[in-house]
């Protein structure tokens, strides 16, 4: 029995353990709110990553493509919630159905570089990082899945590393600290970024690339909620057909079992007249409730301190509740060994709002415990996007700019107008309106020992 047969059987077995579902082809299935919530919680990671990976592919010109940043991200970035404005990205979109894909990677002259690989299941793999001693020499790295057609799993001469991935459609993202304030080093790093190359195994062997234009992708949603309301079952059928599921993995099997009564299971062809019809408004309502609840939890510093070490990990090392949390916050983050993302709370415990100005103060002794570098980034709370402004200033840090005071500390202002006497580098502009705001600190290569005793600074209302 092959892998796919194994996990279909396992899913059917789990289905027999579930009660309360009754459905005939093309009929509307009636689910309780509790049943819908279970489906939502099990599926959110896949919806979020389908939206993210496919939006990037649409923007980038398709799959098996590579795009290297030439500038830090600005407020036009809308493909992902809570992007960063402190590193440059090299975005590689890999279609692994027909051929393995190879990345040719140069050495990098930066104090922080990592390569993160994520499929639709939102498990995060970091096969290479400066924290592991990588990027000191050029390497060729190959990616494939158990379903990749033109590959037998054997080593390939000339390939330095090979990685089996759980998804056919994968984002492989480099984060590169550009040293933007060192012009010569910045120029050198930009050249190194442009030197990254992508090729299929066929091309590596001197043959034409196998065509990959034989796939029809379901529509992405403007938001994750839109997918649940518009084409959830179609997206889920596509996802399960292009993801590796482990028959022994509890989370995998619970996900498949939740979908099967809705007419979605691996190996099926999606047909609207053969799958269940769901109450889209019921799904939208419950998705919003789940998202709001998880987001509030993610923005609680106590929760971040408790669970932050366990986010963005590989398969087999994640709790379902944390998979849901990281997918709601903003997909595609790094594990704690690479980066931490503590939120900045307010002194009064109330949400930050653009009707007020705020100040955030850190002394030399309370500066963020990062071995590589840190940044502090402002977002609108509703969407997780940068606040549009003419100065294109969205974060404070070594790359976006900052001025440390004479005592080694820093004072950062969130304000509609730059306060007098405050360096522009330390000002985060807002638009004066009734809009909730969030601030996230990023710690690259965090000092995990210092982190145990460190607390994020708090934002205090100025007016």
Secondary structure by P-SEA (a helix, b strand, c coil): ccaaaaaaaaaaaaaaaccccccccccbbbbcaaaaaaaaaacaaaaaaaaaaaaaaaaaccccbbbbbccccccccccccccccccccbbbbbbcccbbbbbbcccccccbbbbbbbccccccccccccccccccccbbbbbbccccccccccccccccbbbbbccccccbbbbbbcccccaaaaaaaaaaaaabbbbccccccccccccccccccccccccaaaaaaccaaaaaaaaaacbbbbcccaaaaaaaaaccccccccccccccccccccaaaaaaaaaaaaaaaaaaaaacaaaaaacccccccccccccaaaaaaaaaacccccccccbbbbbbbccccccccccccbbbbbccccccccccccbbbbbcccccccccccccccccccccbbbbcccccbbbbbccccccccccccbbbbcccbbbbbbbbbbcccaaaaaaabbbbbbbbcc
